[in-house]
Amino acid sequence: MSERAPISPRSPRAALEPEQLPPPPKRSRGARNPLVVAGNAIFTVILLLMLGAGGGYFYAKRALEAPGPLVEDRIVNIPRTAGTGDIAEILHREGVIDVNRWAFLAGVMAMKARSELKAGEYEFQKHASLRDVINTMVNGKVVQHALTIPEGLTSEQIVARLLENETLSGQVKEIPREGTLLPETYRFERGTTREQVIQRMQQAQRRLLAEVWERRSPDLQVRSAEQLVTLASIVEKETGRPDERTRVAAVFSNRLQKKMRLQSDPTIIYGLVGGKGTLGRQIKRSEIQQPTPYNTYVIDGLPPGPIANPGRASLEATANPARTRELYFVADGNGGHTFTESYDQHQRNVAKLRTLEKQAIDTAEPEDSNAAAPPDAPPAAAETPARASPPAARKRNGARTPPTAQNSDAPVQR
């Protein structure tokens, strides 16, 4: 048996009083140090912040990867003045994201992209996650708009098309020189200035012209790259068929070699209306010999400058024309042209075209009897202009025989 401590006899009053517990141990002087207290408080705050940050990180990560609310692709424009909060509101308003601005900011910070977001017009894909949305803006994958400039337009006509395009911004200071713009399809983002597009077109034309001039035929009749553009612009206006460009270029090249006038109708038109490009009616007989610096029925050699902006194909065809002796061409009634070396054969081809035109008149409906005559048939001596022709024959034509009836001011069948 274990021995118990003897019980001291106590009075009834003392027995009723609770026993006094021993005093708590005194805190050490180190624990009472203010620096320790402050350190503990800081540690607690840091721990709470870490826990909060960790929770926010996992929440943001889940929000980053979750599919977005878009049910179809959508284009959204982010202004250049928009801050991160503004971007979040725009994206939420457009239905691209379904999180609030703070969750968006947390996602941006998690991806370390706060200073990398770029303004612009973006296309967000269907169900794009928050990560996809942020990556799209970080990479600057803005929407690219396309503008196609057809071959053969004048600089004034091209500028008019730029001014009509509402995706571009700014004005055009001045009309570029004729022949300095390369017709092509250009891509740009919304807000690009029209002057920037013009500069791109001029740079593209300079690069292409340098390449084409370097690969030109050694016996080419033009003496400079500028003259090449001038002749190519005439070729461009004379035919739109790829298989005819080198032959049309050869006709003009051969005429230059023989000191013959080019006699190209588009040069008459440019001399009359300049950069407007179109006459809006048939050429009159009186205008064939009307003196202008561009009228190749009047002047020798090339006009003083281009009459349009030629494309790549016409530049290349003019730099390397077909090796033929052909000096004439006329519409064949089927959308193309017939080329000949002799004037007599050319006249026979003209007669064939007249026959086709007459047949078209005879078979035309009464309401079509006053249709416009083709702009490319050369006038015959003292000929009354035909009033209708096959649609396929209504093509541009050049290098024609000199007209012999010029007293009438009626429209010429060209």
C-alpha positions as CSV (number, residue, x, y, z in Angstrom):
1,M,0.0,0.0,0.0
2,S,1.2,3.5,-0.8
3,E,1.6,5.8,2.0
4,R,-0.6,8.9,2.0
5,A,0.4,12.3,3.3
6,P,-1.0,12.9,6.8
7,I,-4.1,15.0,6.8
8,S,-3.7,18.1,8.9
9,P,-6.7,18.7,11.1
10,R,-8.6,21.7,9.9
11,S,-11.4,23.7,11.4
12,P,-14.9,23.4,9.8
13,R,-14.6,27.0,8.6
14,A,-11.2,26.4,7.0
15,A,-12.4,23.1,5.4
16,L,-15.2,25.0,3.6
17,E,-12.8,27.5,2.0
18,P,-11.2,26.5,-1.4
19,E,-7.6,25.7,-1.4
20,Q,-5.4,28.3,-3.0
21,L,-3.8,27.3,-6.3
22,P,-0.2,28.0,-6.8
23,P,0.5,31.2,-8.7
24,P,1.2,30.9,-12.5
25,P,4.8,30.9,-13.5
26,K,6.1,34.3,-14.4
27,R,6.8,35.1,-18.1
28,S,10.3,35.4,-19.1
29,R,11.7,38.8,-19.8
30,G,12.3,37.8,-23.4
31,A,8.6,36.9,-24.0
32,R,7.6,40.3,-22.7
33,N,10.0,42.1,-25.2
34,P,8.0,44.5,-27.5
35,L,10.0,43.3,-30.5
36,V,8.9,39.7,-29.9
37,V,5.3,40.8,-29.6
38,A,5.6,42.8,-32.8
39,G,7.3,39.9,-34.6
40,N,4.5,37.5,-33.6
41,A,1.9,39.9,-34.9
42,I,3.7,40.4,-38.2
43,F,4.1,36.6,-38.6
44,T,0.4,36.1,-38.0
45,V,-0.5,38.8,-40.6
46,I,1.9,37.2,-43.1
47,L,0.5,33.8,-42.5
48,L,-3.0,35.1,-43.0
49,L,-2.0,36.9,-46.2
50,M,-0.3,33.8,-47.5
51,L,-3.4,31.8,-46.8
52,G,-5.5,34.4,-48.5
53,A,-3.2,34.6,-51.5
54,G,-3.1,30.9,-51.8
55,G,-6.8,30.7,-51.7
56,G,-7.0,33.5,-54.3
57,Y,-4.5,31.8,-56.5
58,F,-6.4,28.5,-56.6
59,Y,-9.6,30.4,-57.2
60,A,-8.0,32.4,-60.0
61,K,-6.5,29.3,-61.5
62,R,-9.9,27.6,-61.6
63,A,-11.4,30.7,-63.0
64,L,-8.7,31.0,-65.6
65,E,-9.2,27.5,-67.0
66,A,-13.0,27.4,-66.9
67,P,-14.8,27.7,-70.2
68,G,-16.1,31.2,-70.9
69,P,-19.8,32.2,-71.4
70,L,-19.6,33.1,-75.1
71,V,-21.9,30.9,-77.2
72,E,-20.4,32.2,-80.4
73,D,-17.4,34.1,-81.6
74,R,-17.5,37.8,-80.9
75,I,-15.5,40.9,-81.9
76,V,-14.8,43.4,-79.1
77,N,-13.0,46.7,-79.4
78,I,-10.7,47.6,-76.4
79,P,-9.9,51.4,-76.5
80,R,-6.4,52.6,-76.1
81,T,-7.4,54.6,-73.0
82,A,-8.9,51.6,-71.1
83,G,-7.3,50.5,-67.9
84,T,-7.4,47.0,-66.5
85,G,-10.6,47.6,-64.6
86,D,-12.2,49.2,-67.7
87,I,-11.1,46.2,-69.8
88,A,-12.8,43.8,-67.3
89,E,-16.0,45.8,-67.5
90,I,-16.0,45.9,-71.3
91,L,-15.4,42.1,-71.5
92,H,-18.1,41.4,-68.9
93,R,-20.6,43.7,-70.7
94,E,-19.9,42.0,-74.0
95,G,-20.4,38.6,-72.4
96,V,-16.8,37.5,-73.0
97,I,-16.2,36.8,-69.3
98,D,-18.5,36.0,-66.4
99,V,-16.3,37.1,-63.5
100,N,-16.1,40.4,-61.7
101,R,-13.3,42.9,-62.2
102,W,-11.4,41.7,-59.1
103,A,-11.4,38.1,-60.3
104,F,-10.2,39.4,-63.7
105,L,-7.5,41.4,-62.1
106,A,-6.5,38.4,-60.0
107,G,-6.2,36.3,-63.2
108,V,-4.2,39.0,-64.9
109,M,-1.8,39.1,-61.9
110,A,-1.6,35.3,-61.8
111,M,-0.4,35.4,-65.4
112,K,1.9,38.4,-64.8
113,A,0.2,40.2,-67.6
114,R,-1.0,43.4,-66.0
115,S,1.3,45.6,-68.1
116,E,1.1,43.4,-71.2
117,L,-2.6,43.9,-72.1
118,K,-2.8,45.6,-75.5
119,A,-5.7,47.7,-76.9
120,G,-7.3,46.8,-80.2
121,E,-10.1,45.0,-81.9
122,Y,-10.2,41.3,-80.9
123,E,-12.2,38.3,-82.0
124,F,-12.7,36.0,-79.0
125,Q,-13.6,32.4,-79.8
126,K,-16.7,30.6,-78.5
127,H,-16.3,29.5,-74.9
128,A,-12.9,31.1,-74.6
129,S,-11.5,30.7,-71.1
130,L,-10.2,33.7,-69.1
131,R,-6.7,32.5,-69.9
132,D,-7.5,32.5,-73.6
133,V,-8.9,36.0,-73.4
134,I,-5.9,37.4,-71.6
135,N,-3.4,35.6,-73.9
136,T,-5.2,37.0,-76.9
137,M,-4.8,40.6,-75.6
138,V,-1.2,39.9,-74.5
139,N,-0.2,38.6,-77.9
140,G,-2.0,41.5,-79.6
141,K,-3.9,39.2,-82.0
142,V,-6.1,42.0,-83.3
143,V,-8.7,41.5,-86.1
144,Q,-7.2,42.1,-89.5
145,H,-9.4,43.8,-92.1
146,A,-8.8,43.3,-95.8
147,L,-9.0,45.9,-98.5
148,T,-8.6,44.9,-102.1
149,I,-7.5,47.5,-104.7
150,P,-8.2,46.4,-108.2
151,E,-5.6,46.8,-111.0
152,G,-6.0,49.7,-113.3
153,L,-7.5,52.3,-111.0
154,T,-6.1,55.8,-110.9
155,S,-4.6,57.2,-107.7
156,E,-7.6,59.4,-107.3
157,Q,-9.9,56.4,-107.6
158,I,-7.8,54.5,-105.0
159,V,-7.9,57.4,-102.6
160,A,-11.7,57.5,-103.0
161,R,-11.9,53.9,-101.9
162,L,-9.7,54.5,-98.9
163,L,-12.0,57.4,-97.9
164,E,-15.0,55.2,-98.2
165,N,-13.5,52.6,-95.9
166,E,-14.9,53.3,-92.3
167,T,-12.3,51.0,-90.7
168,L,-9.5,53.3,-91.6
169,S,-8.9,56.7,-89.9
170,G,-7.5,60.1,-90.7
171,Q,-7.5,62.0,-94.0
172,V,-5.3,61.9,-97.1
173,K,-2.9,64.8,-97.4
174,E,-2.6,64.7,-101.2
175,I,-3.3,62.4,-104.1
176,P,-0.2,60.2,-104.7
177,R,1.5,60.4,-108.1
178,E,-0.1,58.2,-110.7
179,G,1.5,54.8,-110.9
180,T,3.1,54.8,-107.5
181,L,0.5,52.6,-105.8
182,L,0.5,48.8,-106.1
183,P,-3.0,47.3,-106.5
184,E,-3.2,44.4,-104.1
185,T,-5.1,43.1,-101.1
186,Y,-3.9,44.8,-97.9
187,R,-4.6,43.8,-94.3
188,F,-4.7,46.2,-91.5
189,E,-6.2,46.6,-88.0
190,R,-9.0,49.0,-87.2
191,G,-7.9,52.6,-86.7
192,T,-5.0,52.3,-89.2
193,T,-4.6,55.7,-90.9
194,R,-5.2,56.1,-94.6
195,E,-1.8,57.7,-94.9
196,Q,-0.2,54.5,-93.5
197,V,-2.0,52.4,-96.1
198,I,-0.8,54.7,-98.9
199,Q,2.7,54.4,-97.6
200,R,2.5,50.6,-97.6
201,M,1.1,50.6,-101.2
202,Q,4.0,52.9,-102.3
203,Q,6.6,50.7,-100.6
204,A,5.2,47.6,-102.1
205,Q,5.2,49.2,-105.5
206,R,8.8,50.3,-105.2
207,R,10.0,46.8,-104.1
208,L,8.1,45.1,-106.9
209,L,9.2,47.6,-109.6
210,A,12.9,47.1,-108.6
211,E,12.4,43.3,-108.9
212,V,10.7,43.5,-112.2
213,W,13.1,46.0,-113.7
214,E,16.0,43.8,-112.7
215,R,14.5,40.9,-114.6
216,R,13.5,42.9,-117.7
217,S,14.1,41.8,-121.3
218,P,17.5,43.0,-122.6
219,D,15.9,44.5,-125.8
220,L,13.1,46.3,-124.0
221,Q,12.1,49.5,-125.7
222,V,11.6,51.6,-122.6
223,R,14.7,53.2,-121.0
224,S,13.7,53.5,-117.3
225,A,11.7,51.9,-114.6
226,E,9.4,55.0,-114.7
227,Q,8.7,54.5,-118.4
228,L,8.0,50.8,-117.7
229,V,5.3,51.8,-115.3
230,T,3.8,54.2,-117.9
231,L,3.7,51.5,-120.6
232,A,2.4,48.9,-118.1
233,S,-0.5,51.2,-117.2
234,I,-1.5,51.3,-120.8
235,V,-1.3,47.5,-121.1
236,E,-3.4,47.3,-117.9
237,K,-6.1,49.4,-119.3
238,E,-6.2,47.7,-122.7
239,T,-6.8,44.1,-121.6
240,G,-7.8,42.2,-118.5
241,R,-7.0,38.8,-119.8
242,P,-3.9,37.2,-118.4
243,D,-3.1,35.3,-121.6
244,E,-3.1,38.5,-123.7
245,R,-0.9,40.8,-121.6
246,T,2.4,39.9,-123.1
247,R,1.0,40.1,-126.6
248,V,-0.5,43.5,-126.0
249,A,2.8,44.6,-124.5
250,A,4.6,43.3,-127.6
251,V,2.4,45.3,-129.9
252,F,3.2,48.5,-128.1
253,S,6.9,47.6,-127.8
254,N,7.0,46.9,-131.6
255,R,5.3,50.1,-132.3
256,L,7.8,52.0,-130.2
257,Q,10.7,50.3,-132.0
258,K,9.2,51.3,-135.4
259,K,8.5,54.8,-134.3
260,M,4.8,54.3,-134.7
261,R,2.3,56.0,-132.5
262,L,0.7,53.8,-129.9
263,Q,-2.9,54.9,-130.6
264,S,-4.4,53.7,-127.4
265,D,-7.9,54.8,-126.5
266,P,-7.3,54.8,-122.7
267,T,-4.7,57.5,-123.2
268,I,-7.3,59.7,-124.9
269,I,-9.6,59.3,-121.9
270,Y,-6.9,60.1,-119.4
271,G,-6.0,63.2,-121.3
272,L,-9.6,64.3,-121.1
273,V,-10.5,63.5,-117.5
274,G,-7.2,62.8,-115.7
275,G,-7.4,60.9,-112.5
276,K,-11.2,60.5,-112.6
277,G,-10.4,57.6,-114.8
278,T,-13.7,57.2,-116.7
279,L,-15.3,59.4,-119.4
280,G,-18.8,58.2,-118.7
281,R,-19.6,58.0,-122.4
282,Q,-18.1,57.0,-125.8
283,I,-15.0,58.8,-127.2
284,K,-16.1,61.3,-129.8
285,R,-14.4,61.5,-133.2
286,S,-13.3,65.0,-132.5
287,E,-11.6,63.9,-129.3
288,I,-9.3,61.4,-131.2
289,Q,-7.2,64.2,-132.5
290,Q,-7.7,66.6,-129.7
291,P,-4.3,67.5,-128.5
292,T,-3.4,66.5,-124.9
293,P,-0.1,65.5,-123.4
294,Y,-1.5,61.9,-123.0
295,N,-3.3,61.4,-126.3
296,T,-1.1,58.7,-128.1
297,Y,-3.0,59.4,-131.3
298,V,-1.4,62.8,-131.4
299,I,1.9,62.5,-129.5
300,D,4.9,60.3,-130.5
301,G,6.1,57.6,-128.1
302,L,4.9,57.3,-124.5
303,P,2.8,59.8,-122.6
304,P,4.5,61.9,-119.9
305,G,3.4,59.5,-117.1
306,P,1.2,56.5,-116.2
307,I,-2.5,56.7,-116.8
308,A,-3.4,54.3,-114.0
309,N,-1.7,52.1,-111.4
310,P,-0.7,48.8,-113.0
311,G,-0.6,45.5,-111.2
312,R,2.1,42.9,-110.9
313,A,1.0,40.9,-113.9
314,S,1.0,43.9,-116.3
315,L,4.4,45.1,-115.0
316,E,5.9,41.7,-115.5
317,A,4.3,41.3,-119.0
318,T,5.5,44.7,-120.1
319,A,9.0,44.0,-118.8
320,N,9.1,40.8,-120.8
321,P,6.8,41.1,-123.8
322,A,6.1,38.2,-126.2
323,R,8.5,37.9,-129.1
324,T,6.2,38.7,-131.9
325,R,6.1,41.1,-134.9
326,E,2.4,42.0,-134.3
327,L,1.5,45.7,-134.6
328,Y,-2.3,45.7,-134.4
329,F,-5.1,44.1,-132.3
330,V,-8.9,44.4,-132.3
331,A,-11.7,42.8,-130.3
332,D,-12.7,39.3,-131.6
333,G,-16.2,39.4,-130.4
334,N,-15.6,36.7,-127.8
335,G,-14.1,38.7,-125.0
336,G,-10.5,38.6,-126.4
337,H,-8.5,40.3,-129.2
338,T,-7.2,39.3,-132.6
339,F,-3.6,40.2,-133.2
340,T,-2.0,40.8,-136.6
341,E,1.2,42.0,-138.2
342,S,-0.2,43.7,-141.3
343,Y,-2.5,46.6,-141.7
344,D,-4.5,44.7,-144.4
345,Q,-5.2,41.7,-142.2
346,H,-6.1,44.1,-139.3
347,Q,-8.7,45.8,-141.6
348,R,-10.2,42.3,-142.4
349,N,-10.4,41.6,-138.7
350,V,-12.2,45.0,-138.2
351,A,-14.6,44.0,-140.9
352,K,-15.4,40.7,-139.1
353,L,-16.1,42.7,-135.9
354,R,-18.4,44.9,-137.9
355,T,-20.3,41.9,-139.1
356,L,-20.7,40.6,-135.6
357,E,-22.0,44.0,-134.5
358,K,-24.5,44.1,-137.3
359,Q,-25.7,40.6,-136.5
360,A,-26.2,41.6,-132.9
361,I,-28.2,44.7,-134.1
362,D,-30.4,42.5,-136.3
363,T,-31.1,40.0,-133.5
364,A,-31.4,42.6,-130.6
365,E,-34.7,43.3,-128.9
366,P,-36.4,46.6,-129.9
367,E,-35.7,48.1,-126.5
368,D,-32.0,47.3,-126.9
369,S,-31.7,49.0,-130.3
370,N,-30.2,52.1,-128.7
371,A,-27.6,50.3,-126.6
372,A,-24.2,51.9,-126.3
373,A,-21.6,50.9,-128.9
374,P,-18.5,49.0,-128.0
375,P,-15.7,51.3,-126.9
376,D,-13.0,49.3,-128.7
377,A,-14.0,49.1,-132.4
378,P,-11.9,51.4,-134.6
379,P,-14.0,53.7,-136.9
380,A,-14.2,52.8,-140.5
381,A,-14.2,55.5,-143.3
382,A,-17.4,57.6,-143.2
383,E,-19.1,54.9,-141.1
384,T,-22.3,55.4,-139.2
385,P,-21.7,54.2,-135.6
386,A,-23.3,50.9,-134.8
387,R,-25.8,51.0,-132.0
388,A,-25.3,47.6,-130.4
389,S,-22.7,44.8,-130.3
390,P,-22.1,41.5,-128.6
391,P,-21.4,42.0,-124.9
392,A,-18.2,40.0,-125.2
393,A,-17.0,42.5,-127.7
394,R,-17.2,45.4,-125.3
395,K,-13.6,45.3,-124.3
396,R,-10.8,47.8,-124.2
397,N,-8.7,47.9,-127.3
398,G,-5.5,49.7,-128.5
399,A,-2.9,50.0,-131.2
400,R,-5.5,50.7,-133.9
401,T,-5.5,52.0,-137.4
402,P,-5.6,55.8,-137.8
403,P,-9.2,56.9,-138.3
404,T,-10.2,58.4,-141.6
405,A,-13.5,60.0,-140.7
406,Q,-13.1,62.7,-138.1
407,N,-15.5,65.4,-139.1
408,S,-18.4,64.0,-137.2
409,D,-18.6,64.5,-133.4
410,A,-20.6,61.3,-132.9
411,P,-19.3,58.7,-130.5
412,V,-16.6,56.5,-132.0
413,Q,-17.1,52.7,-132.0
414,R,-13.9,51.7,-130.2
